[in-house]
């Protein structure tokens, strides 16, 4: 989600058992011609006709080097008896061990990712412009990744620096002895072009080669990236259609003699179950998955043999028919390094293509019951030493877990109230505050993340919640505009996947999900401090700079007048918690009852 430049905050602060998922086997049978070659069985690891190629993949790491906390550090596992259990997962010390173990015995192994490796990162990485994450990915032996929307949080120039290396243009080098060398792996951005030249800003594709085996990778991010990142971050760039771009470069690769092709797509879907090992091919191919990736998969050329996807932070290993009606593997490994996908691609040396009927895939949990990778432990310790004085500073106290999930979340209420408190401190005329749910990246947990003690909120924890360095802006909106903005939560660009704004105290309304489109917002129910909204009146509304720019499909919020650019949004949360809580009087868990939801 949103985004503005984190370097403002950084500069200021620095100055101061692997679980097995559903196996989405395409088919057990091979073409008749394959069975005729009895001297070279299907899964042959020598120099015969068929060669198994292991594809390990993950997505949406978001700089989570340390094990994520709370629900962000768990996955749901479906049990044989139909019940589910929660499994702790994630952390690059464990991810490294799992990937290295998975590669053992597989001489033909590729590791790929589907974007959002960086951005919206915890303080340990975000404070240093995600250099720690790039270093970790190099150590993980990542071979290739597509860009995601979050790779543009700090703009194309910063993305180019992460690829090529060099010191940050403002904050300089963090390691005085060694210049940041950048990513050892290529970032692919086939559908991201310079508006002036029309050329991709990074490589559009990459080919992995070993002993005559060639597998091409095409990387794209979602076409709608400009709608969910800061306008400044994508200025001068054009984001093309995912399908058209992949099909274009598939033809390019074919002309180069590369017939085995994998698409890395930072766009995804929503499986019918939150269990990572849910069979989304039950009862039929792809029946258990919905969302944008379904249409993409159905239209990407059959020349592409598998799709590695992301963005939705969901877990699935499904088959979706390609335009020729043949099943094709589509995978996603949740987020934050909690899962990885192990896919077998059977390469046919005679044709140079993948024997599609032999592709099989499964998601595996990055459990924490394995030995930590020592090189990752050292990397984390090094950056923690630099960040600890900032990260461990207490800023407030909470009475229990304050989560960020649900139509209206307790943390959404807290942040909206914090922004309203800040707004009234600089403008007593401020009436209300709105917060986009995608800007709340994690919940606040009562249990300590370090040695701070129960209920203590540290700056590092708060940074993980709001890492974007947005400002809290104030704008004038008419009552009619405010109503339109609330309707845009569930209509237009957000109709298929609603984005429900988190609202400050005093604002209430009913959301009727039995209706469709804008009618879901019951206009007559909208109240501010008990009074109906007057369409002709002017209201002073606080929101972050991302929303004030019309982000997340809220075009009406971008039309506000009398704009006042305020201070840092995280500073507003810090001030609110510091002044409003103590060890003896912790901040209570909000009841999240401002929006009445009718289902």
N, C-alpha and C positions, 0 to 999 in steps of 0.2 A: 504494500500500500504506500501511502504518500511519503513523503519525501522531502524536505528541502535540505539545503547544504548543511552538513554537520560540522564543517570546519570552523564555523563561528564559535560553536560551543567548545570544540576541541582546543582551539587557540587560547580561549579564555581560561579553560581549566588547566592547561599545561603551563600556562603562565602562572597560575596559582598551584536362556539358552537359545542360541540363535533360533528364533521360532520360524517355522516354515509356513509360508503363505500358500493359498490355493494355487496349485500348479495349473496354469492356463495352457495345458498342452493343446496344440492345434489338432494333432491327430497322431495316432501311433503308426499308422500305415505309411509306407513310402510309395512313390510312384513305381509302376511295374519295372521301368527301366533301371531303377536303382536296385531292385531286388535281383535283377539279372546279373549284377556284378557281385557274385558270391565271394570273390576273393577279397573284396573291400567292404566289410560290413559298415553299416550306417555311421556308427560313432567310432570311427577309426582314428587313432591319435598318431599314426605314423605318416607315411608319405603317399597313402592310397588316395582314392577318389574323394572320399569325404573326410573333412576335418572339422571337429568341434571347435568353435571359437566361443570363449566365455566372455560375456558382456556384463560387467558389474556396473551398476548405475545408482545414482541418488539425485536428489533435487532439493532446492529450498533450504540449504544449510543455514543461511542468514547469520553467518559468523558465530554459530553456537559451538565454540571450542570446548567449553566446560559443559558437563551434563546439565541439560535444561532442568528447571525446577517446576514443581506443580504439575498440572495436566500437560504442559508442554514437554515434560520429560517422561511421559508414559504413553503406551499404546494399548489398545484393547485387543485381546486375543480370544477368538471363538474356540470353545472347548468341544470335544466330541459329543458331550451330552446336551449341547445347545446353549449352555450357560457361557458367560464371558468372564474373563479376569483381566486385571490391569497389570501390565508389566513395565517396570522401570527401564528406560531406554535412552540412548544417546550419549554424546561426549566423544570428541575425536580421539582420545586415548583408547577408547574401546572400539570406535569405528576403524581405526588403523589396524588393530589386532584382528578384527573380524575380516576385513578386506584381505589382509595378508594371509590369513588362514585359508580364505576361500580360493586364493590364487594357487595354493600349493597343489602340485600335480597337473596344473593347467598351463602348458607352455604357450598356448595362444589365448592370452587374456587381455582384455581392454577395459579400462575404467572410464566411464563417461558421466556427465551430469547435465541437467536440464535447466540451469539458470538459478538466479537468486542465491548464488554462493555467498554473496556479501550484501550488505544493506539491511537496515532495521536490525542491526547486530547488537548484542550485549556490549556493555562498556569495554570489556576486555579487548574486543576487536574494534568496535566503533570509535573509541577514543583515539585510535591510531590509524584512522582512515582505512581500516580493514587489511592493513599489511600483515597482521598476525594470521588472518585466515588464508591469505594467499600463500604465506610460508607453510601453513599446515597442509594445504591442498597439494603443494609441491612435494611434501614429505609423504603424502598419501599416494603419490604416483598417479594422480589424475591425468588422463591422457588428453581429454577434450571436454569442453562444456559449451552450451549455448549461453547467450546473455539472457537475463531476465529483466523485468522492469526495474528491479532494485539496483541493478548494475548502473542505472542512470541517475541514482539519487544525487550524486555530486557532479553529474554532467559527463559528456563524452570525453573531455580532456582528462578527467580523473580516471575514467575507465581505461583510456589508453595508457595512463601511467601504471595502473595495476597490471596491464598486459606487458608493457615494455620495461618497467622499472624506473628508478629515479626517485629523488627526494621530493616530498610534498612541496608545492610551490610557495605555500605560506608557512607551514609548520616545520619545514626542513626535514632533516634526517633524525630518526629516533635512535638509531645506532650509529654512533660517531665512528665506529671502526669499520662498518660494512655498509655500503650503499644498498638500498632496497633493489633487488634484482628483478622483481616482477614475477609474473606467472611463467612457469616452465611449460604450461599447456596452452593451446590456443583457445581464445574466446571466439565463438562463431556468431556472427550477426548478419545473416544473409538478407534479412528483410529490413535492416536498418541502414538507410542510405543518406548521404549528404544531399540536402535539397538543391544545392548548386551544381554539384557534379553528377549526381545520380548514382554514385558508386557506393558500395557497402563501406561502412566506417571501419570494419574489421574483416577478417577472412569470412567468406560465406560458407566454405566447406573445408574438410580436411580428410586425408586418406591415411588409414593405418595399414601398414604393410609388414608382412613377415613370411619368408620362405615361399613367396609366390601368392600368398593369401592377401587379398585386398578388400578392405571394408571402408566405404566412404561414409562420412558424417556431415549432415547439413544441420545448421543451427539457426533457429528463429525464436523470437519472443512474440508475445501476443500483439496483434495489430493495434489493440486498444491501449497500449502502453501510455501514450500521451494523456489519456484520461485519468490515469491513476498515479502519475508522478508530477513533480513540480514542472511547470512550463519552462522554467529556466534550465532545468536539467536536460530537456530534449529540444532546446531551441536550435533551429537550423537542421533538424533531422526529420526524415520521413519514415514511417513505419508501414511496410507493405503487407498485403494479404498473405497469411501463412501458407495457404494451400498453393496459391499461384507461385510463391517464391520457392517452396520446396520442389514443386513440379519442374520449375525452370532449372534449378541446379541439379536435379536428378538427371535431366537430359544432358547437362554439361558433364556430369560424372560418367554417364554411359558412353558419351563420345570419347572419353578418355580411357575406356575399357574397364571402368569400375562398375560392376553390376550388383554387388552386395552393398546395400545402402541402408543406413539408419538415420532417422530424423530425430533431432533433439529439439523438443518444442516446449517453450515456457508458456504453456496453456494446458488446462486440464479438465477434469470432470469430477462428478460426485457419485461415488458408489452408493448403493442402496443401504449399506451397512457401514458402521464406523469400525468394525473389526478388520484388522489388516489382512487377515487370512480368510475373509469372506469370498465365496465363489461367485464372482460377478458374471460368470458365464452360465449361471443357473437361472432359468431353465434352458436358455439358449445363448448363443454367442453375443456378448455385450448387453444382454437384457438387464443386467443389474447396474448399469452405469448411465448417467445422463450428463448434460452439460456441453460446453463448446467443443470439447475434444471429440465428441461423437461425430458431429458433422465434418470436422476436419479429417478425422480418420477415414470417413466414408468417401472423401473426395481426393485425398492425396494419392498420387499415381501408384499403381500396383508395383512399379519399379522399386519402391521403398519397401523394405522387408520388415521393419519394426519401428515403433514410435516410442521414444522415451519422453515422458511428459512431466509437468509440474504445475506450479502456480496455485493450485487449489489446496495444497497441503494434505491431500488425501492419499490413501493407499489402495492400489489395485493392480492386478495382472490379468487383463481381459483380452479376449479376441473380438475385434470388430471387423466386419467384412470390408474389403477394399472395393474400389469401383468395379472390379471384375467379379465381385461376389466371393472372393477367396478370404478366408479368415486371416487376420494379421494381428500380431501381438502389440498391445498398448499397455504401458506400465507407468506407475508412479510410486515413489517410495516415501510417502508422507512428507515430513519436513524435519528440520533441526537435527538431522543425522540420526534419527531414531530407527530407521530401516535402511536396508540396501536391497537392491533387486539383483538376482542372479539369473541371467538369461543365457540359454544355450542356442547359438546360431550354428547350424550345420552347413558348412561351406562345401560346395560342390566344385572341385578343382577342374572338372571337365567343362563346366559352363561358366565358372566364375561367379555364380549366383548362390544365394542361400536356398537350401532345400526347405521351403517354407513349411511343409507338413511336419518337419522335425523340430521346429522352434518350440521351446518350452521355457517357462519363466515362473519365478516365485519370489516373493518378498521375505526377507529374513530380519529378525529383530536384532538391533545392536544392543545386546544385553550387557549388563555391567558385572557379570560373573566370570569374565575372562581377565587375563593379565593386561594391565595397562601398557601401552606402547611407550617405552622409556623416552624416545625422542619427542613424543608429543607432550609428555609430562614436563620435560625440560623446556619446551617451547612455551607452554602455559605458565610455568614458573617465572620465566624471564619476563614475559609481558605483565604478569601479575605484580611483579616487583615494581614495575614502572607505574602501574595504575592503582595499586593498593591504597596509597594515601587519599586518593580521590574516591575510589569505589567504596571503601569501608566507612566513610563518614556517615553517622546516623542523621536522618532528616525528619524522623517522625516515628509514631507508634500506632499499631492497628490491633483491634481486639480479636481478629480472626482472619481467615483467608478472604480476600476481596477479589473475586474472580472477574474475568473479562468476557464471559460467554453468556449467551442468551439474547433475546430480542432487545431487552434493556438490561445492562449488566451493572452490578454494584460498583465496579470500578469506573464504568462509564458515568454513573451519577457523580462519583467522587471527583473525577477530572472536570466534568462540566461545572460542578460547583466551585472547584478551584479556579477555573478560568473566569467565572462570574465574579468571584471574590477579587481576583486581580483587576478585572475590568472596572469594578466599582471603585477600586482604590485610585484609579487614574481618571475615571469619569463617573461621577456619582449618578449620571443619567442612564447608565447601563441597565438593561432590563432582563436579559437572559443570555445563556450561552449554549452553543451547540458543538458537539464533538463527533467526528467521524469514527465509526467503530474500527475501521482498518488501521487507524493511527494508534490503537491501543494494542501493543504487541505481546503483552503477557499480563498475567494477574499478579497481585501482591500476595505472597504467602506468609502465614503467621510463623511457620517454622523458619529458623535462621538459615541463610545461605552460606554463612561463614561462622565466625565466632561472636557475632553481634548479640545473640540472644533471641528468645522468642518474641515475636511481635514487633521487633525493631525493623524499620524500613531504612535501608542504606541508600546512598546516592546511586550506587551501582545498580541496585534493584529498580529504582525509579527510572534510571536511564534505560534499562531494558524495556520498561513499559512505554516510554516515549523517547525514542532515540533520534527523532528527525530534525531537531533544532528548528522547528517552526516557531513563528512568533504568534502571540495572541493579539489579533486585530479586532478593532471595533468598527462596525458599519451601521448605517441607517437603512432599515428595511420597512416598507409599509406592511400593514397587517396582511394585505393581499399577497405581497411577496413572500411573507413568512409562511402563509398557508400553501402557496405554490411550492416553496422549498420542501415543506413536509410531504407534499404529494409526490415530489420527485424521488422520495425514498423508495416508492413502490410503483413508479411509472417510468415511461421513457426508457432511458438506458438502464435503469435499475428495476424494471418490471419483472424480468425473469429471475433476477437474483437481488432481492431488496437489500438496501443498505440503510439500516435504521439508525438515525442520528441519536446520540446520547444527549439528554437534555438536563438543564440545571433545575434546581428546586423552584417550585412555583409554576412551572409549565406542565400542563397535563393534557392528555387527549386519549381518544380511543382509536385503536387500530383494528379494523374488522377484516380479518384474513379470509372470511367467507366470500368477500367481494373481489373484484379484479381492478387492476390499475389504480388510478388516483382515487377511485371511490373507496379504497381501503382506509383512507384517512377520513374519519368522521368529522367533517368540518365543524359542525355545531357543537362538538365536544371539546374543541380546543379552548383552553382557559389559561390565563396568566394571572396568578394570585387570585384565582376564583372568578375573574372577569372574562367575558367573551372577548376574543380578538376583534378589534375594530379594523376592518379592511382599509379604511382611509387614514388611520393613525400611523405615526412613525414610531418605530421601536428601535432601541439601540441594542445591537446584538453582538456578542463576543464569539469569536471562533478562531481556529488556527489559520495561518496564512494559506495553507493548502485548500481549505474549504472556501476561504475568502477569494480564492482565484477560480472558483467554480469546479474544483476537483471532485472526483467520484460521481460525476453526473449531476452535480447540484449547480446547474447553470444560473439559477436564480440568485444563489448566494454570491455569485460573482458580479452581480449588478448592484450591489450595495453602494450607497453614497456616503459622503463625509467620512472617508476611510481614515482611521488612525492606526498606524502600525505600532504595536506594543512590544513588550519584552518577550523573552524566551519562554516557550510553553512549559518546559521542564522546571524552570525557575518558579513559575507560577504554582506548579504542583508542590514543589519543595517548600515554598513559603506558606502554603495553605496547611500542609501537614505539620510543619514546624510550629506554627502558631496555634494550630487547632488540636494538638494531641500532646500527651506526655506519658511517661512510664506508668503513672498512677491513673491517668485518664486517657486511654488509647482511643483512637478514632474508631467509632462503631462501624460494623459492616452495614452499608446502605441496604435498604429494603427493596430497591429497584421496583417501585410501584407507581411510577409517574405515568407510564403508558399502560393503559388497559387493553389487553389483547383478546380479541374475540376470534375463536377458531371454529 
